Amino acid sequence: MTTDLTRLAKQEGIRYFLICFADLFGTLRSKLVPARAIGDMQRDGAGFAGFAAWLDMTPADPDMFALPDAESLVRLPWRPEVAWLPADLRMNGKEVEASPRVVLKRQVEAAAKRGFRLRTGVECEFFLVNEDGTAISDGRDGQEKPCYDQAALMRRYDVISEICDYMEELGWNPYQNDHEDANGQFEMNWEYTDCLGTADRHAFFRFMVKSVAERHGLRATFMPKPFPHLTGNGCHAHVSVWDAAGERNLFLDEGDEMGLSRVAYHFLGGVLHHADALCSLFNPTVNSYKRINAPVTASGATWSPNAVSWSGNNRTHMVRIPEAGRFELRLMDGAVNPYLLQAGLLAAGLDGVAAERDPGRRLDINMYTEGGRVRGVKRLPLNLLDAVRLTQKSRVLREALGAEFVDSYCKLKLAEWDSYARHLTQWERDHTLDV
């Protein structure tokens, strides 16, 4: 039974609702709706002009309506009179094919037909910086190896604890927070759940972190590589597939050396097979390729992949197996669209199961120091242009995610690349002015 939002508002003292959707670039677009009007919005949706967001539409397109998912409502802990509602987009009575949440829900439905439920957790890394983003916010955070630095963590206790308290209040079951490998960088973890729930929480988490940082006079950024000499912002995903009832982990096989089942290996095989084609979704900005193909950082390691490989509990690979029954994909960065992260995982993994794809041999080596000597290892694209072209060519992604989505996404990303290419950098002036 669907929650009656009008009744809920009266019972809980909700004054406003943020009806929200994520566009193709992951930007959250919302309308602030007074409680008095929420009944109409729940029935008909909140109206938007699609051209005003990154959705590959024109001003000639008709109104687009965001239909709120009442069961995914989140109260803003710092403004409890406001409730956030993720929404699905419709136009002319039909779902918008290029809506990221719609794309994910279709993958969830495809998985359900096979009796699968994808469950994931994400590790979100971010920097706390000054207002203009040119420097980290803590001038005393200068260690060469700052990861897990207790003093630097506690100097930001007010921000980190406030966010963690809010996650507790929301029932997300957060379990650890730490200072990450770069100066000024932090990571916060919460319990895994079904992939649509994780995507909604991921989207809200980014909004919450930025909002709390602003309340403390700081700025939070999930930019993949905001500082050339420091480790970038990753967004690692921990992945497992369960049965339809959510009671049995179908990835778990305690008789296997790595604790993985045949389903897990085939799913992993699909992710590895399509990793380069997924890069434009998982690493969606020009800046992303300064993280996954980065030189050694000040701490001594980038902690990000540059090749398509897998191993055991070894963080130098794109995929590691930290324990039985799940794997960690380390490819995605902080700019990833939360819904396309999960949709891409499912599309590739389901293809791997259907085609019984082999993940290939496990490499038990330090990929950073020895990977260049291993033959036959596929490398990740070096820039956004190459990544988008690989997505365009992928028959599997086109069939799974929808041709309209792939065409729209790639069109907008190619326009972004063209905008970047028209920009004259100081490096070019420094190196070619005297040619």
C-alpha positions in Angstrom: 0.0 0.0 0.0 1.4 3.4 -1.0 2.1 5.9 1.7 -0.4 8.8 1.6 1.9 11.8 1.7 -0.8 14.3 2.7 -1.7 12.3 5.7 2.0 11.7 6.6 2.7 15.5 6.4 -0.1 16.1 9.0 1.0 13.3 11.3 4.7 14.1 11.2 4.7 17.9 10.9 6.3 18.0 7.4 5.9 21.5 5.9 7.7 21.0 2.6 8.7 18.2 0.2 11.7 18.3 -2.1 10.6 16.3 -5.2 13.9 15.4 -6.8 15.5 13.6 -9.8 19.1 13.1 -10.9 19.8 14.1 -14.5 22.3 12.3 -16.7 25.2 14.2 -15.1 24.1 13.2 -11.6 23.0 16.8 -10.7 20.0 16.7 -8.4 17.0 18.8 -9.7 14.2 19.6 -7.3 11.1 21.5 -6.6 10.1 22.6 -3.1 6.5 21.7 -2.7 4.3 22.9 0.3 2.6 20.1 2.2 -0.8 21.5 1.1 -0.1 20.6 -2.5 1.7 17.3 -2.1 -1.5 15.2 -2.8 -1.7 16.6 -6.3 2.0 16.0 -6.9 1.8 12.5 -5.6 -0.9 11.8 -8.1 0.3 13.7 -11.1 4.0 14.5 -10.5 5.8 17.8 -10.3 6.3 19.5 -13.6 9.7 20.3 -15.1 11.1 21.6 -18.4 13.4 18.8 -19.5 15.7 21.1 -21.5 16.6 22.9 -18.2 18.5 19.8 -17.0 21.1 17.5 -18.6 18.6 15.2 -20.3 19.1 15.7 -24.0 15.8 17.5 -24.6 14.9 20.8 -26.3 12.6 23.7 -25.3 10.1 22.3 -27.8 9.6 19.2 -25.7 6.4 19.0 -23.5 6.3 19.2 -19.7 8.1 16.4 -17.9 6.7 15.1 -14.6 8.6 13.8 -11.6 6.5 11.2 -9.8 7.7 10.9 -6.2 8.6 7.5 -4.7 6.8 7.8 -1.3 8.4 4.7 0.0 11.9 6.2 -0.4 11.1 9.4 1.5 14.0 10.9 3.6 13.5 13.6 6.3 16.3 16.2 6.2 17.8 15.6 9.7 19.0 19.2 9.8 15.6 20.5 8.6 13.1 17.9 9.7 10.2 20.0 8.5 11.4 19.1 4.9 11.2 15.7 3.3 13.2 14.6 0.3 11.5 12.4 -2.3 13.4 10.7 -5.2 11.3 10.6 -8.3 10.9 8.9 -11.6 10.4 10.9 -14.8 7.5 10.7 -17.2 6.6 12.5 -20.4 3.4 12.2 -22.4 2.4 9.4 -20.0 5.5 7.3 -20.6 8.7 6.9 -18.6 11.6 9.0 -19.8 14.0 6.5 -21.3 17.1 8.6 -20.3 16.1 9.1 -16.7 18.9 7.5 -14.6 16.6 6.2 -11.9 14.3 4.7 -14.5 17.3 3.0 -16.2 18.3 1.5 -12.9 14.8 0.3 -12.0 14.6 -1.5 -15.4 17.8 -3.3 -14.5 16.4 -4.3 -11.2 13.4 -5.7 -13.0 15.7 -7.6 -15.4 17.6 -9.1 -12.4 14.3 -10.0 -10.6 13.2 -12.1 -13.7 16.3 -14.3 -13.0 15.6 -14.5 -9.3 18.4 -12.1 -8.4 18.6 -9.1 -6.0 21.7 -7.0 -6.3 22.9 -5.7 -2.9 25.6 -3.1 -2.7 27.4 -0.8 -0.3 29.4 2.2 -1.4 32.5 3.9 0.1 32.2 7.6 -0.6 35.4 9.8 -0.4 35.3 13.5 -0.3 37.5 16.5 0.5 36.7 19.4 2.8 38.1 22.5 1.2 37.9 26.3 1.4 35.1 28.2 -0.3 36.9 28.6 -3.7 38.1 25.0 -3.7 41.8 26.0 -4.1 43.1 24.4 -0.8 42.1 21.9 1.8 40.3 23.5 4.8 42.7 22.4 7.5 46.1 24.1 7.2 47.6 21.7 9.8 46.7 18.6 7.8 50.1 18.2 6.1 51.4 14.7 6.8 53.0 12.8 3.9 50.9 9.8 4.9 47.8 11.3 6.4 45.5 8.2 6.1 43.7 7.4 9.4 45.4 10.5 11.1 43.6 10.8 14.4 44.4 14.4 15.0 43.3 15.6 11.6 40.1 13.5 11.9 39.2 15.0 15.2 39.9 18.5 14.0 36.9 17.9 11.8 34.9 16.0 14.4 32.1 18.6 14.3 31.4 18.0 10.6 32.0 14.2 10.5 30.1 13.4 13.7 27.1 15.6 12.6 26.9 13.6 9.3 27.3 10.3 11.1 24.6 11.2 13.7 22.2 12.0 10.8 22.9 8.7 9.2 22.2 6.9 12.5 18.9 8.9 12.7 18.0 7.9 9.2 18.5 4.2 10.0 21.4 3.7 7.6 23.6 2.0 10.2 26.9 3.8 9.6 29.8 1.8 11.0 33.1 3.7 10.4 34.4 7.1 9.5 38.1 7.9 8.7 40.6 10.4 7.4 41.6 9.1 4.0 44.9 8.9 2.1 44.9 12.5 0.9 45.3 15.6 3.1 41.8 17.0 3.8 40.1 13.8 2.5 37.5 11.7 4.4 35.4 8.6 3.9 32.2 7.5 5.6 30.6 4.0 5.4 27.1 2.7 6.0 25.4 -0.6 5.8 24.7 -2.2 2.4 21.2 -2.7 1.0 19.3 -3.4 -2.2 20.9 -1.4 -5.1 18.0 1.0 -5.6 18.1 1.9 -1.9 21.9 2.3 -2.1 21.5 4.6 -5.1 18.9 6.8 -3.3 21.1 6.9 -0.2 24.2 7.7 -2.2 22.4 10.6 -3.9 21.1 12.0 -0.6 24.5 11.4 1.1 26.3 13.7 -1.4 23.6 16.4 -0.8 23.8 16.0 3.0 27.6 16.1 3.1 27.7 19.3 1.1 24.9 20.9 3.2 26.5 20.1 6.5 29.9 21.4 5.3 28.3 24.7 4.2 26.7 25.0 7.7 30.2 24.9 9.1 31.6 27.4 6.6 33.4 24.8 4.5 32.9 23.3 1.1 32.8 19.5 0.4 33.8 18.2 -3.0 33.5 14.7 -4.6 35.6 15.8 -7.6 37.7 12.9 -8.7 41.1 14.6 -8.6 40.9 18.2 -7.1 44.7 18.3 -6.3 47.3 16.8 -8.7 49.7 15.6 -6.0 47.1 14.0 -3.8 45.0 10.8 -4.0 41.7 11.3 -5.7 38.1 10.7 -4.6 37.1 7.1 -5.3 33.6 5.5 -4.8 34.2 1.8 -4.3 31.3 -0.5 -4.5 30.9 -3.8 -2.6 28.8 -6.2 -4.6 26.8 -9.4 -3.9 23.7 -11.0 -5.5 21.0 -12.6 -3.4 18.0 -14.7 -4.1 14.6 -13.1 -4.7 13.6 -13.3 -1.0 16.9 -11.6 0.0 17.7 -14.5 2.3 20.5 -16.3 0.6 23.8 -14.9 -0.8 24.1 -16.4 -4.3 27.8 -15.2 -4.5 28.8 -17.3 -1.5 30.4 -20.7 -1.9 32.4 -21.7 1.2 33.9 -24.6 -0.7 35.7 -22.3 -3.2 39.2 -21.0 -2.5 38.0 -17.4 -2.7 34.5 -18.1 -1.3 32.8 -17.3 -4.5 30.1 -19.3 -6.4 29.9 -19.9 -10.2 27.3 -17.1 -10.4 29.7 -14.7 -8.7 32.6 -15.6 -11.0 30.3 -15.2 -14.1 29.0 -11.9 -12.8 32.5 -10.7 -12.1 33.5 -11.9 -15.6 30.8 -9.6 -17.0 32.0 -6.6 -15.0 35.6 -7.2 -16.1 34.6 -7.8 -19.8 32.7 -4.6 -20.0 34.8 -2.4 -17.7 36.3 -0.2 -20.4 32.8 0.4 -21.9 31.5 1.3 -18.5 34.2 3.8 -17.8 32.3 6.8 -19.2 29.5 6.0 -16.7 31.8 5.1 -13.8 34.4 7.8 -14.5 32.2 10.5 -16.1 34.2 13.7 -16.2 37.4 15.0 -17.9 38.9 15.2 -14.5 38.2 11.5 -13.8 41.1 10.3 -16.0 43.5 12.2 -13.8 42.6 9.8 -11.1 42.6 6.4 -12.7 45.7 7.0 -14.8 47.6 9.1 -12.2 51.3 9.1 -11.4 52.3 8.3 -7.8 50.9 10.7 -5.3 52.5 12.3 -2.3 51.5 9.4 -0.1 53.2 6.9 -2.4 50.2 5.3 -4.1 47.1 6.4 -6.0 44.9 3.6 -4.7 43.1 3.7 -8.1 43.3 1.2 -10.9 44.8 1.7 -14.4 44.1 -1.8 -15.8 41.3 -4.4 -15.8 42.4 -7.0 -13.3 41.3 -8.8 -10.2 42.9 -10.4 -7.2 42.3 -11.5 -3.6 42.5 -9.0 -0.8 44.8 -6.7 -2.8 44.0 -3.0 -3.4 46.3 -2.5 -6.4 43.7 -4.2 -8.6 40.5 -2.9 -10.1 38.6 -5.7 -8.3 39.6 -7.3 -5.0 37.9 -10.1 -3.1 38.1 -8.9 0.6 36.2 -11.9 1.9 33.9 -14.8 0.9 30.6 -13.9 -0.8 31.4 -10.5 -2.3 33.8 -8.4 -4.3 34.8 -4.8 -4.3 34.9 -2.8 -7.5 37.4 0.1 -7.2 36.9 1.7 -10.6 34.3 4.4 -9.9 35.1 7.9 -8.7 33.3 10.5 -6.7 31.6 12.1 -9.7 29.7 8.9 -10.6 26.0 9.2 -11.0 24.6 7.0 -8.1 21.9 5.5 -10.3 24.1 4.8 -13.3 26.7 3.2 -11.0 24.2 0.5 -10.0 22.6 0.2 -13.4 26.0 -0.3 -15.1 27.0 -2.9 -12.5 23.8 -4.9 -13.1 23.9 -4.6 -16.9 27.5 -6.0 -17.1 27.0 -8.6 -14.4 23.7 -10.0 -15.8 25.4 -10.3 -19.2 28.3 -12.1 -17.5 25.9 -14.6 -15.9 23.9 -15.1 -19.1 27.0 -15.6 -21.3 28.9 -17.5 -18.5 31.8 -15.1 -18.9 35.2 -16.2 -17.4 36.9 -13.5 -15.3 40.3 -14.8 -16.4 43.2 -15.6 -14.1 43.6 -14.0 -10.7 46.7 -11.9 -10.5 48.4 -12.1 -7.1 50.9 -9.4 -7.7 51.4 -5.7 -6.9 49.7 -4.3 -10.0 51.3 -0.9 -9.5 54.8 -2.2 -9.7 54.5 -5.4 -11.7 51.4 -4.9 -13.8 53.3 -3.4 -16.8 55.1 -6.8 -17.3 51.9 -8.8 -17.5 50.7 -9.6 -21.0 47.1 -9.6 -22.1 45.8 -7.3 -19.4 43.3 -4.8 -20.8 44.1 -1.1 -20.0 41.5 1.5 -19.0 40.9 4.4 -21.4 43.1 7.4 -21.0 40.5 10.1 -21.4 36.8 10.8 -21.5 36.7 10.9 -25.3 38.0 7.3 -25.6 35.7 6.1 -22.8 32.6 7.6 -24.4 33.5 6.0 -27.8 33.8 2.6 -26.1 30.3 3.1 -24.5 28.9 4.0 -27.9 30.2 0.8 -29.4 28.9 -1.6 -26.7 26.1 -3.7 -28.0 25.4 -5.1 -24.5 25.1 -1.7 -22.8 22.9 -0.5 -25.6 20.6 -3.4 -25.3 20.5 -3.5 -21.5 20.4 0.2 -20.7 18.4 1.3 -23.8 19.6 2.8 -27.1 17.9 6.1 -26.3 19.8 6.4 -23.0 23.1 5.5 -24.5 22.7 7.9 -27.4 21.6 10.8 -25.1 24.3 10.2 -22.6 27.1 9.9 -25.1 25.8 12.9 -27.0 26.0 15.1 -23.9 29.4 13.7 -22.8 30.9 14.3 -26.3 29.6 17.9 -26.1 31.3 18.2 -22.7 34.6 16.9 -24.2 34.3 19.4 -27.1 33.8 22.2 -24.5 37.0 21.0 -22.7 38.9 20.7 -25.9 38.1 24.3 -26.9 39.6 25.5 -23.6 43.2 26.8 -23.8 45.3 25.7 -20.9 48.3 27.4 -19.3 50.3 24.3 -20.0 49.8 24.8 -23.8 50.9 28.4 -23.6 53.9 27.4 -21.5 55.0 24.7 -23.9 54.0 25.8 -27.4 53.9 29.6 -27.5 57.5 29.7 -28.9 56.9 27.0 -31.5 
